[in-house]
Amino acid sequence: MPDAVIVDVVRSPMGRGKQNGALASLHPVELLAQVLQALVERTGIDPERVDDVLIGCVNQISGQSATPGRQAWLSAGFPVSVPATTIDRRCGSGQQALAFAAHGVMAGAYDIAIAGGLESMSHAPLGSNRLGADASGPGVHARFPELVNQGVAAELIAQTYGSSRLQLDDLSAQSHARAHKAQQDGLLARDIVPITLPDGQVVEVDETIRPATTVETLAGLAPVFGTDDMREKFPDLEWKVTAGNSSQITDGAGAALVMSEQTASRLGLQPRARVVATSIAGDDPVLMLTAVIPATHKVLDQAKLSIDDIAFAEVNEAFAAVPLAWQSQFSCDSAQLNPLGGAIALGHPLGASGVRLLSSMLTSLESTGSRYGLQTMCEAGGMANATIVERL
């Protein structure tokens, strides 16, 4: 079975997902199209040779509704012979696209694939694809009467794993500080490609980082999920989750070129990493965001590695409570966890976040000469995926 290697990965800058955000004036398809163009240009790959384009996207509505990977490929001017598909595994969609691309290469179904993700939350806000419907249905509610939204789930996780408000805010301030340092040191810029807006302006840096963030400023923010009905439902819950210790609503896109090691050698391309193992897992849908723990155990078992073999771990900062819960179960030093900042500072463009995590992880491995990296992503419904890569 051939090894699947990652030749390169690129991403857009992260823009705040609101009307005046840096990328808000750009149609989602055009955002992804520019990222695809940059990936093809940077690698020199013949686009005609790509077998499939797999794009993760959560809110498949409006400008993201018509197989955005296909539309972006066509907008980029690439051959009509190359198909595309859209993947929805909630926040892990982009990471799942990478896993599916790697699986296709290892199975011999693909020779060359592009895996990526897209989410323009200024165009397709969180939950806009539900149109007010109850997505769970009566059977799920009957089985899990305590089912809550993700913010309340983060509160339950903080309580279950004993994370204090100070710990949540400290991780969040650290996320901004690390992202700012990585930006100043030029580490984030390695994979960021400039995005041209309709008015000709060019966006080249992440808009989401707030270097002035401190534990003291975060302490002044009020919890946002403790509504009257939730306080009545959970009378003993301390409410700690604020906008400051949660991920940012964001616009962004990213893409990775995946192929077999033999194909890369034949084309004279130097891969950046090898996909060692991938996993998926489910967990309690009420806590919802804890499946990163069993997914990590599973992927380590599949790779025949221990957490001590992992140089850096990217655990998505959907809420600060999630990486803290994960860290409580694994002997991972804080310096190894999200070392370039996480989604609290860099944003969480849902379907594209898996590619952003991959970019950060590869940069950390390459800048330190380390070998193995792990990334894992919590997802709505109590799911998660995990991936281990080896730097080449």
N, C-alpha and C positions, 0 to 999 in steps of 0.2 A: 504494500500500500504506500503510495508516494506521500512524502511530507508536504504539508501546505505551508508556504512561507508568505510573509507580508513584505512585499517589495518596498512599499512606501505608504504613508498616510498623510493626508492634508486635511485641514479644517478651515472654516471661516473664522474671523473674529467673532466673539460673542457680543450680541447687541441686546439691550434691554427690550423685553417683549411688550412694549406699549407703543402708543401712537407716535411719540417723539423719539423712539429708540433709534439707534444708529442704523439699523438695517430695515426699519419698518416700511420705508418707501419702496422696497424692492419686492417684487412678486416672489413667492417661495420657490417656484420653478427656476427663476433666474438666479436665485441665490445658489441653489444646488448645481445649476448648469455651470456657473463660474468655478465652483469647486471641482467638478468633473474635468473641466478644461484644464485646470491647473494640475490635476493629478496626471492626466495624459501627457501634458507638456513636460512636467518634471521628470517623468519616468521614460519618456520617449517611446512608449508603447504604441503599436499600431492599433487604433481603436477598432478596426475591423476584426481583430483577433479576439476581442473580448466575447466570451460565451454568454454572459448574463450580467445584469446590473441589479443587485439586491439592495433595496433601500428601506430602512426602518423609518416608520412615520406613525405617530399615534393618532392625531386628530385628522383623519382623512376626510376633510370637508373643505369647501371653498377652493382656494388655490392649491390645496394638497389632495384633491379628491380624485384625480384622474391618472392614477399610477404615476406619481410625481417623478420617479426615476426615469420612466420612459419619456415623459415630457421634457425633463431636463436634458436627457441625452440628445433628443431631437433639437432642442433649443441651442445646445452646444455645437451643433453642426456635424454631429458624428453619424456614421452609417446607419441607415434605417434597418439593416439586417440584425442589429443587436437588440435583444429584448430586455425587459426589465420586470421586476415584480416588487410588490410592497409588503412589508412584514410588520405585524403589530404584536409585539410582546410587551405592550405598555412601555415603561421607561427603559426596558432592556432591548428595545426593538433594533437599534443600531448595532448593539453587541451581538444580538441574535443573527443579524444579517452577516456579520463577520463569521460566526460559527457555521452558518449554513454554507457560506462560500468555501470555508475550509473543508467542511464535510464533502461538498461536491467535488473539490479537487482531490481529496484523499480517496474518494470512491471512483474516480476516473470519469465522473459525469461532466466536470469542467476542466479545461486546460488553464484558462485565465478567467477570473471573475473580478468584478468590482463590488465591494460591500461598503455601504455607507448609511447615512441617516440624515433626516431633515426634520426640522420643526420651526415654523415661523409662528410663534405664539402671539405676535401682534396681529397676524392675519387670521389664525385659527386658535382662539383662546382655549385654555384647558377646559375640557368637558363639552366643547361646542358641538362635537359630533353626536352627542346623545339627544340633543333637541328636547331636553327636559324629561326624558324617559328614565324610569328606574331600570338601570342596566342589570341588576341582580335577579329580579324576579321573585315571586312569592316563595318558591321552594328553597331558595338560598336564605331568605330572611327567616323562614321557619326553622331551618337548621342552625342558623347563626343569628339569633335575635339581637346580639350585641354588636352587629356589624356597624362600623362607623367610617367616617372619611379619613383620609390619610393623615391629616393634621392631628386628629384625636388619636389615631393609631400611634403616631409618634409620641404623644403624651403617655400612652399606655406603655410603650417601649421604655421611655425614660423612667417610668415608675418601676417596671418589671426588672430592669437591669441596674437600678439604683443610680441613675445619672442625675446630678443636681443641676439647678439652673446655672450655677457658676461654671460647671463643666461644659454645659451646652454652649454658653457664651464664650468661654475660653477657646474651645475648638473653633468656633466661628470667627473670632478675632484672629486666631492663628491662620485660618484659611486665607483671609484677606492679606495678612502679612506675608505669607509664603508666596501667594500668587503675585503680589506686588514685587517681591524680591526676584522671583523667576522672570517677571516681565522686565525688570531693570537689568537683569543679567543676560537678557536676550534668549533665555531658554524657551519661552512660550512662542517666540517668533519663528522657531525652527520649522514648524509645520503650518503656521498660519499663512494663508494666501490672501492677498488684497482683494477686496470686493468693491466693484464700481457701482455706484448708485445711478438711478435714472438721470439725475442732474449733473452727473460727471464727477461728483465727489468720490473719493476713495477712502474706504475704511480699512485700517491695517492693524488695529490693536483692540483688545478686549475692552469693552465699555463698562463691564460689570464690577471691576475691582475697585474697592473703596479703601485706600491705604490708611485713611485716618480712623478706621474702625478700631475701637478698643473694647475691652471687657466693660469698662465704665459706661461708654456710650450705649452699648448693647443692653446693659442693665436697666436703662431707662425706658425700654420698649415694653409695652404691655402684651401679655399672651393674647393670641388671636382666635383660638379655637374653643375657648371656654364659654360658649353661648349658654343662655339660660337653660335650654333643654339638655345640653350636654352636662352642665353642672348638676342638674337634677338627676341625670342618668348615672353619673359617676361622682357621688358626693364626697368621696374620700380622695379624689385625685388632686394633686398639686398641679396647677396649670403653669407650664414653663416654656412652651413652644411659642416663639415670636417670629415676626418677619425677619428678624436679624439672625436667628439660628436655624433658618429654613433656606432651601435653595431658591435662587432667583428665577422668575419667569423670563424666558430668554428666546431670542431668535438665533438659529445657527444651523450649520450643515457641515458634514465631513464625509470623507471617502478614503478607502484603502484599496490597494491593488494586491490581489491574492492569486497565487499560482503555485504549481508544483516546483520543487527545488530544481528538478531536471529542466523544466521549461525556462526558469530564470537563468540557469547556467547556459542553456542553448542561446538565449537572447542576450547574453552578456550583461545581465542585471545582477546587482549585489543586493540580496534581500536584507532587510533590517532585522527580521525576527522570524522564528518558526513557531507555529501554533502547536503547543505541546498537548493540551487537553482542553476540552470544553465540558460544561455541565449545566444542567437545569434542575431546579428543585422547587417544591412547594412547601408551604408552612401555614400556620394558623392565619386565616383570612381576616380575623379581627385585629390581631397585632399587625398583620398585613406586610410589614417591611422587614421581617426577621429571617426570611428565607435565604438571605446572603450567608447565614451561618451554615445551614446544611449544604448549600451549593458549594461553599468553600471546602468543607470536609470532602464532598464528593469529587470535586475537581482535583484536590490533592491526592486522593486515593487513585484516581484514574491516571494521574501523572507519575504515581509512585514517588511522590515527594512529600516532605514535611513543611510546615510553615517556616521552619528554620532555613530552608533552602530558598525562600522567597526574599529577594532583596528589597522590593517595593510592592506595596499593595495599594491599589486604587479602589476604595469603597465609596460608592457614590454618596455624596452628602445631600441626599434628598432632604433630610433633616439631620441636625447634629446628633440626635439620639441614635441614628442608625450606625455610623462608624464607631461610636462609643460602645454600643451593644456588641458589635462585631469584635472590637478590640478586646472586650472583656472575656472573649472565648478563645482568643488566639494570642500566643506570645509574640506580639508584633510591637516593636518599639514605636513610639509616637513619631519619631523622625522618619520611619519607613512608611508611614501611612499618609497618603495624599501629600507627598512632599512639595509639590508645586501649587498647592491649593486645590480646593475641590469646588463642588457646585454652589456652595454658599458664596464663594467669591467669583467663580468663573461662570456661574449660571447653569441652568439645567434645561436645555432645549429638547426635552423628552426623547424623541426618536433619534436625535443626533448625539446624545450624551455618551453612548457607548464608544463612539469614535473619538470623542474628546478625551475620555479616559484612556483610550489606547494611545493617543498622541502623547499625553502626559507621561504615561508609563514608559513608553519607548524612550522619550527624552531623558527620563530619570536613569534608566538603564544605561543608555549611551553616554551620558555625561559623567557617569561614575565607573564605567567599565564593568557593570554588574551583569549577572547571567539571567536570572529568572524574575519575572514579574507576574503579578496576579491582579485581575480586576473583577469586581463583582457589582451587580446592580440590583437593588430592590425594585419590586414591581407591584402594581396594584393587584389585588386579588390574592395576595400572599404567595407570590412567586419570586424567583430570582434566577439569574444566570451568572456563571463564573467562567473565566478564561485564564489559562496560564500560557505565557509566551516565553521563549528563550531568545535572548539577543544573539544575533549572528555577527 
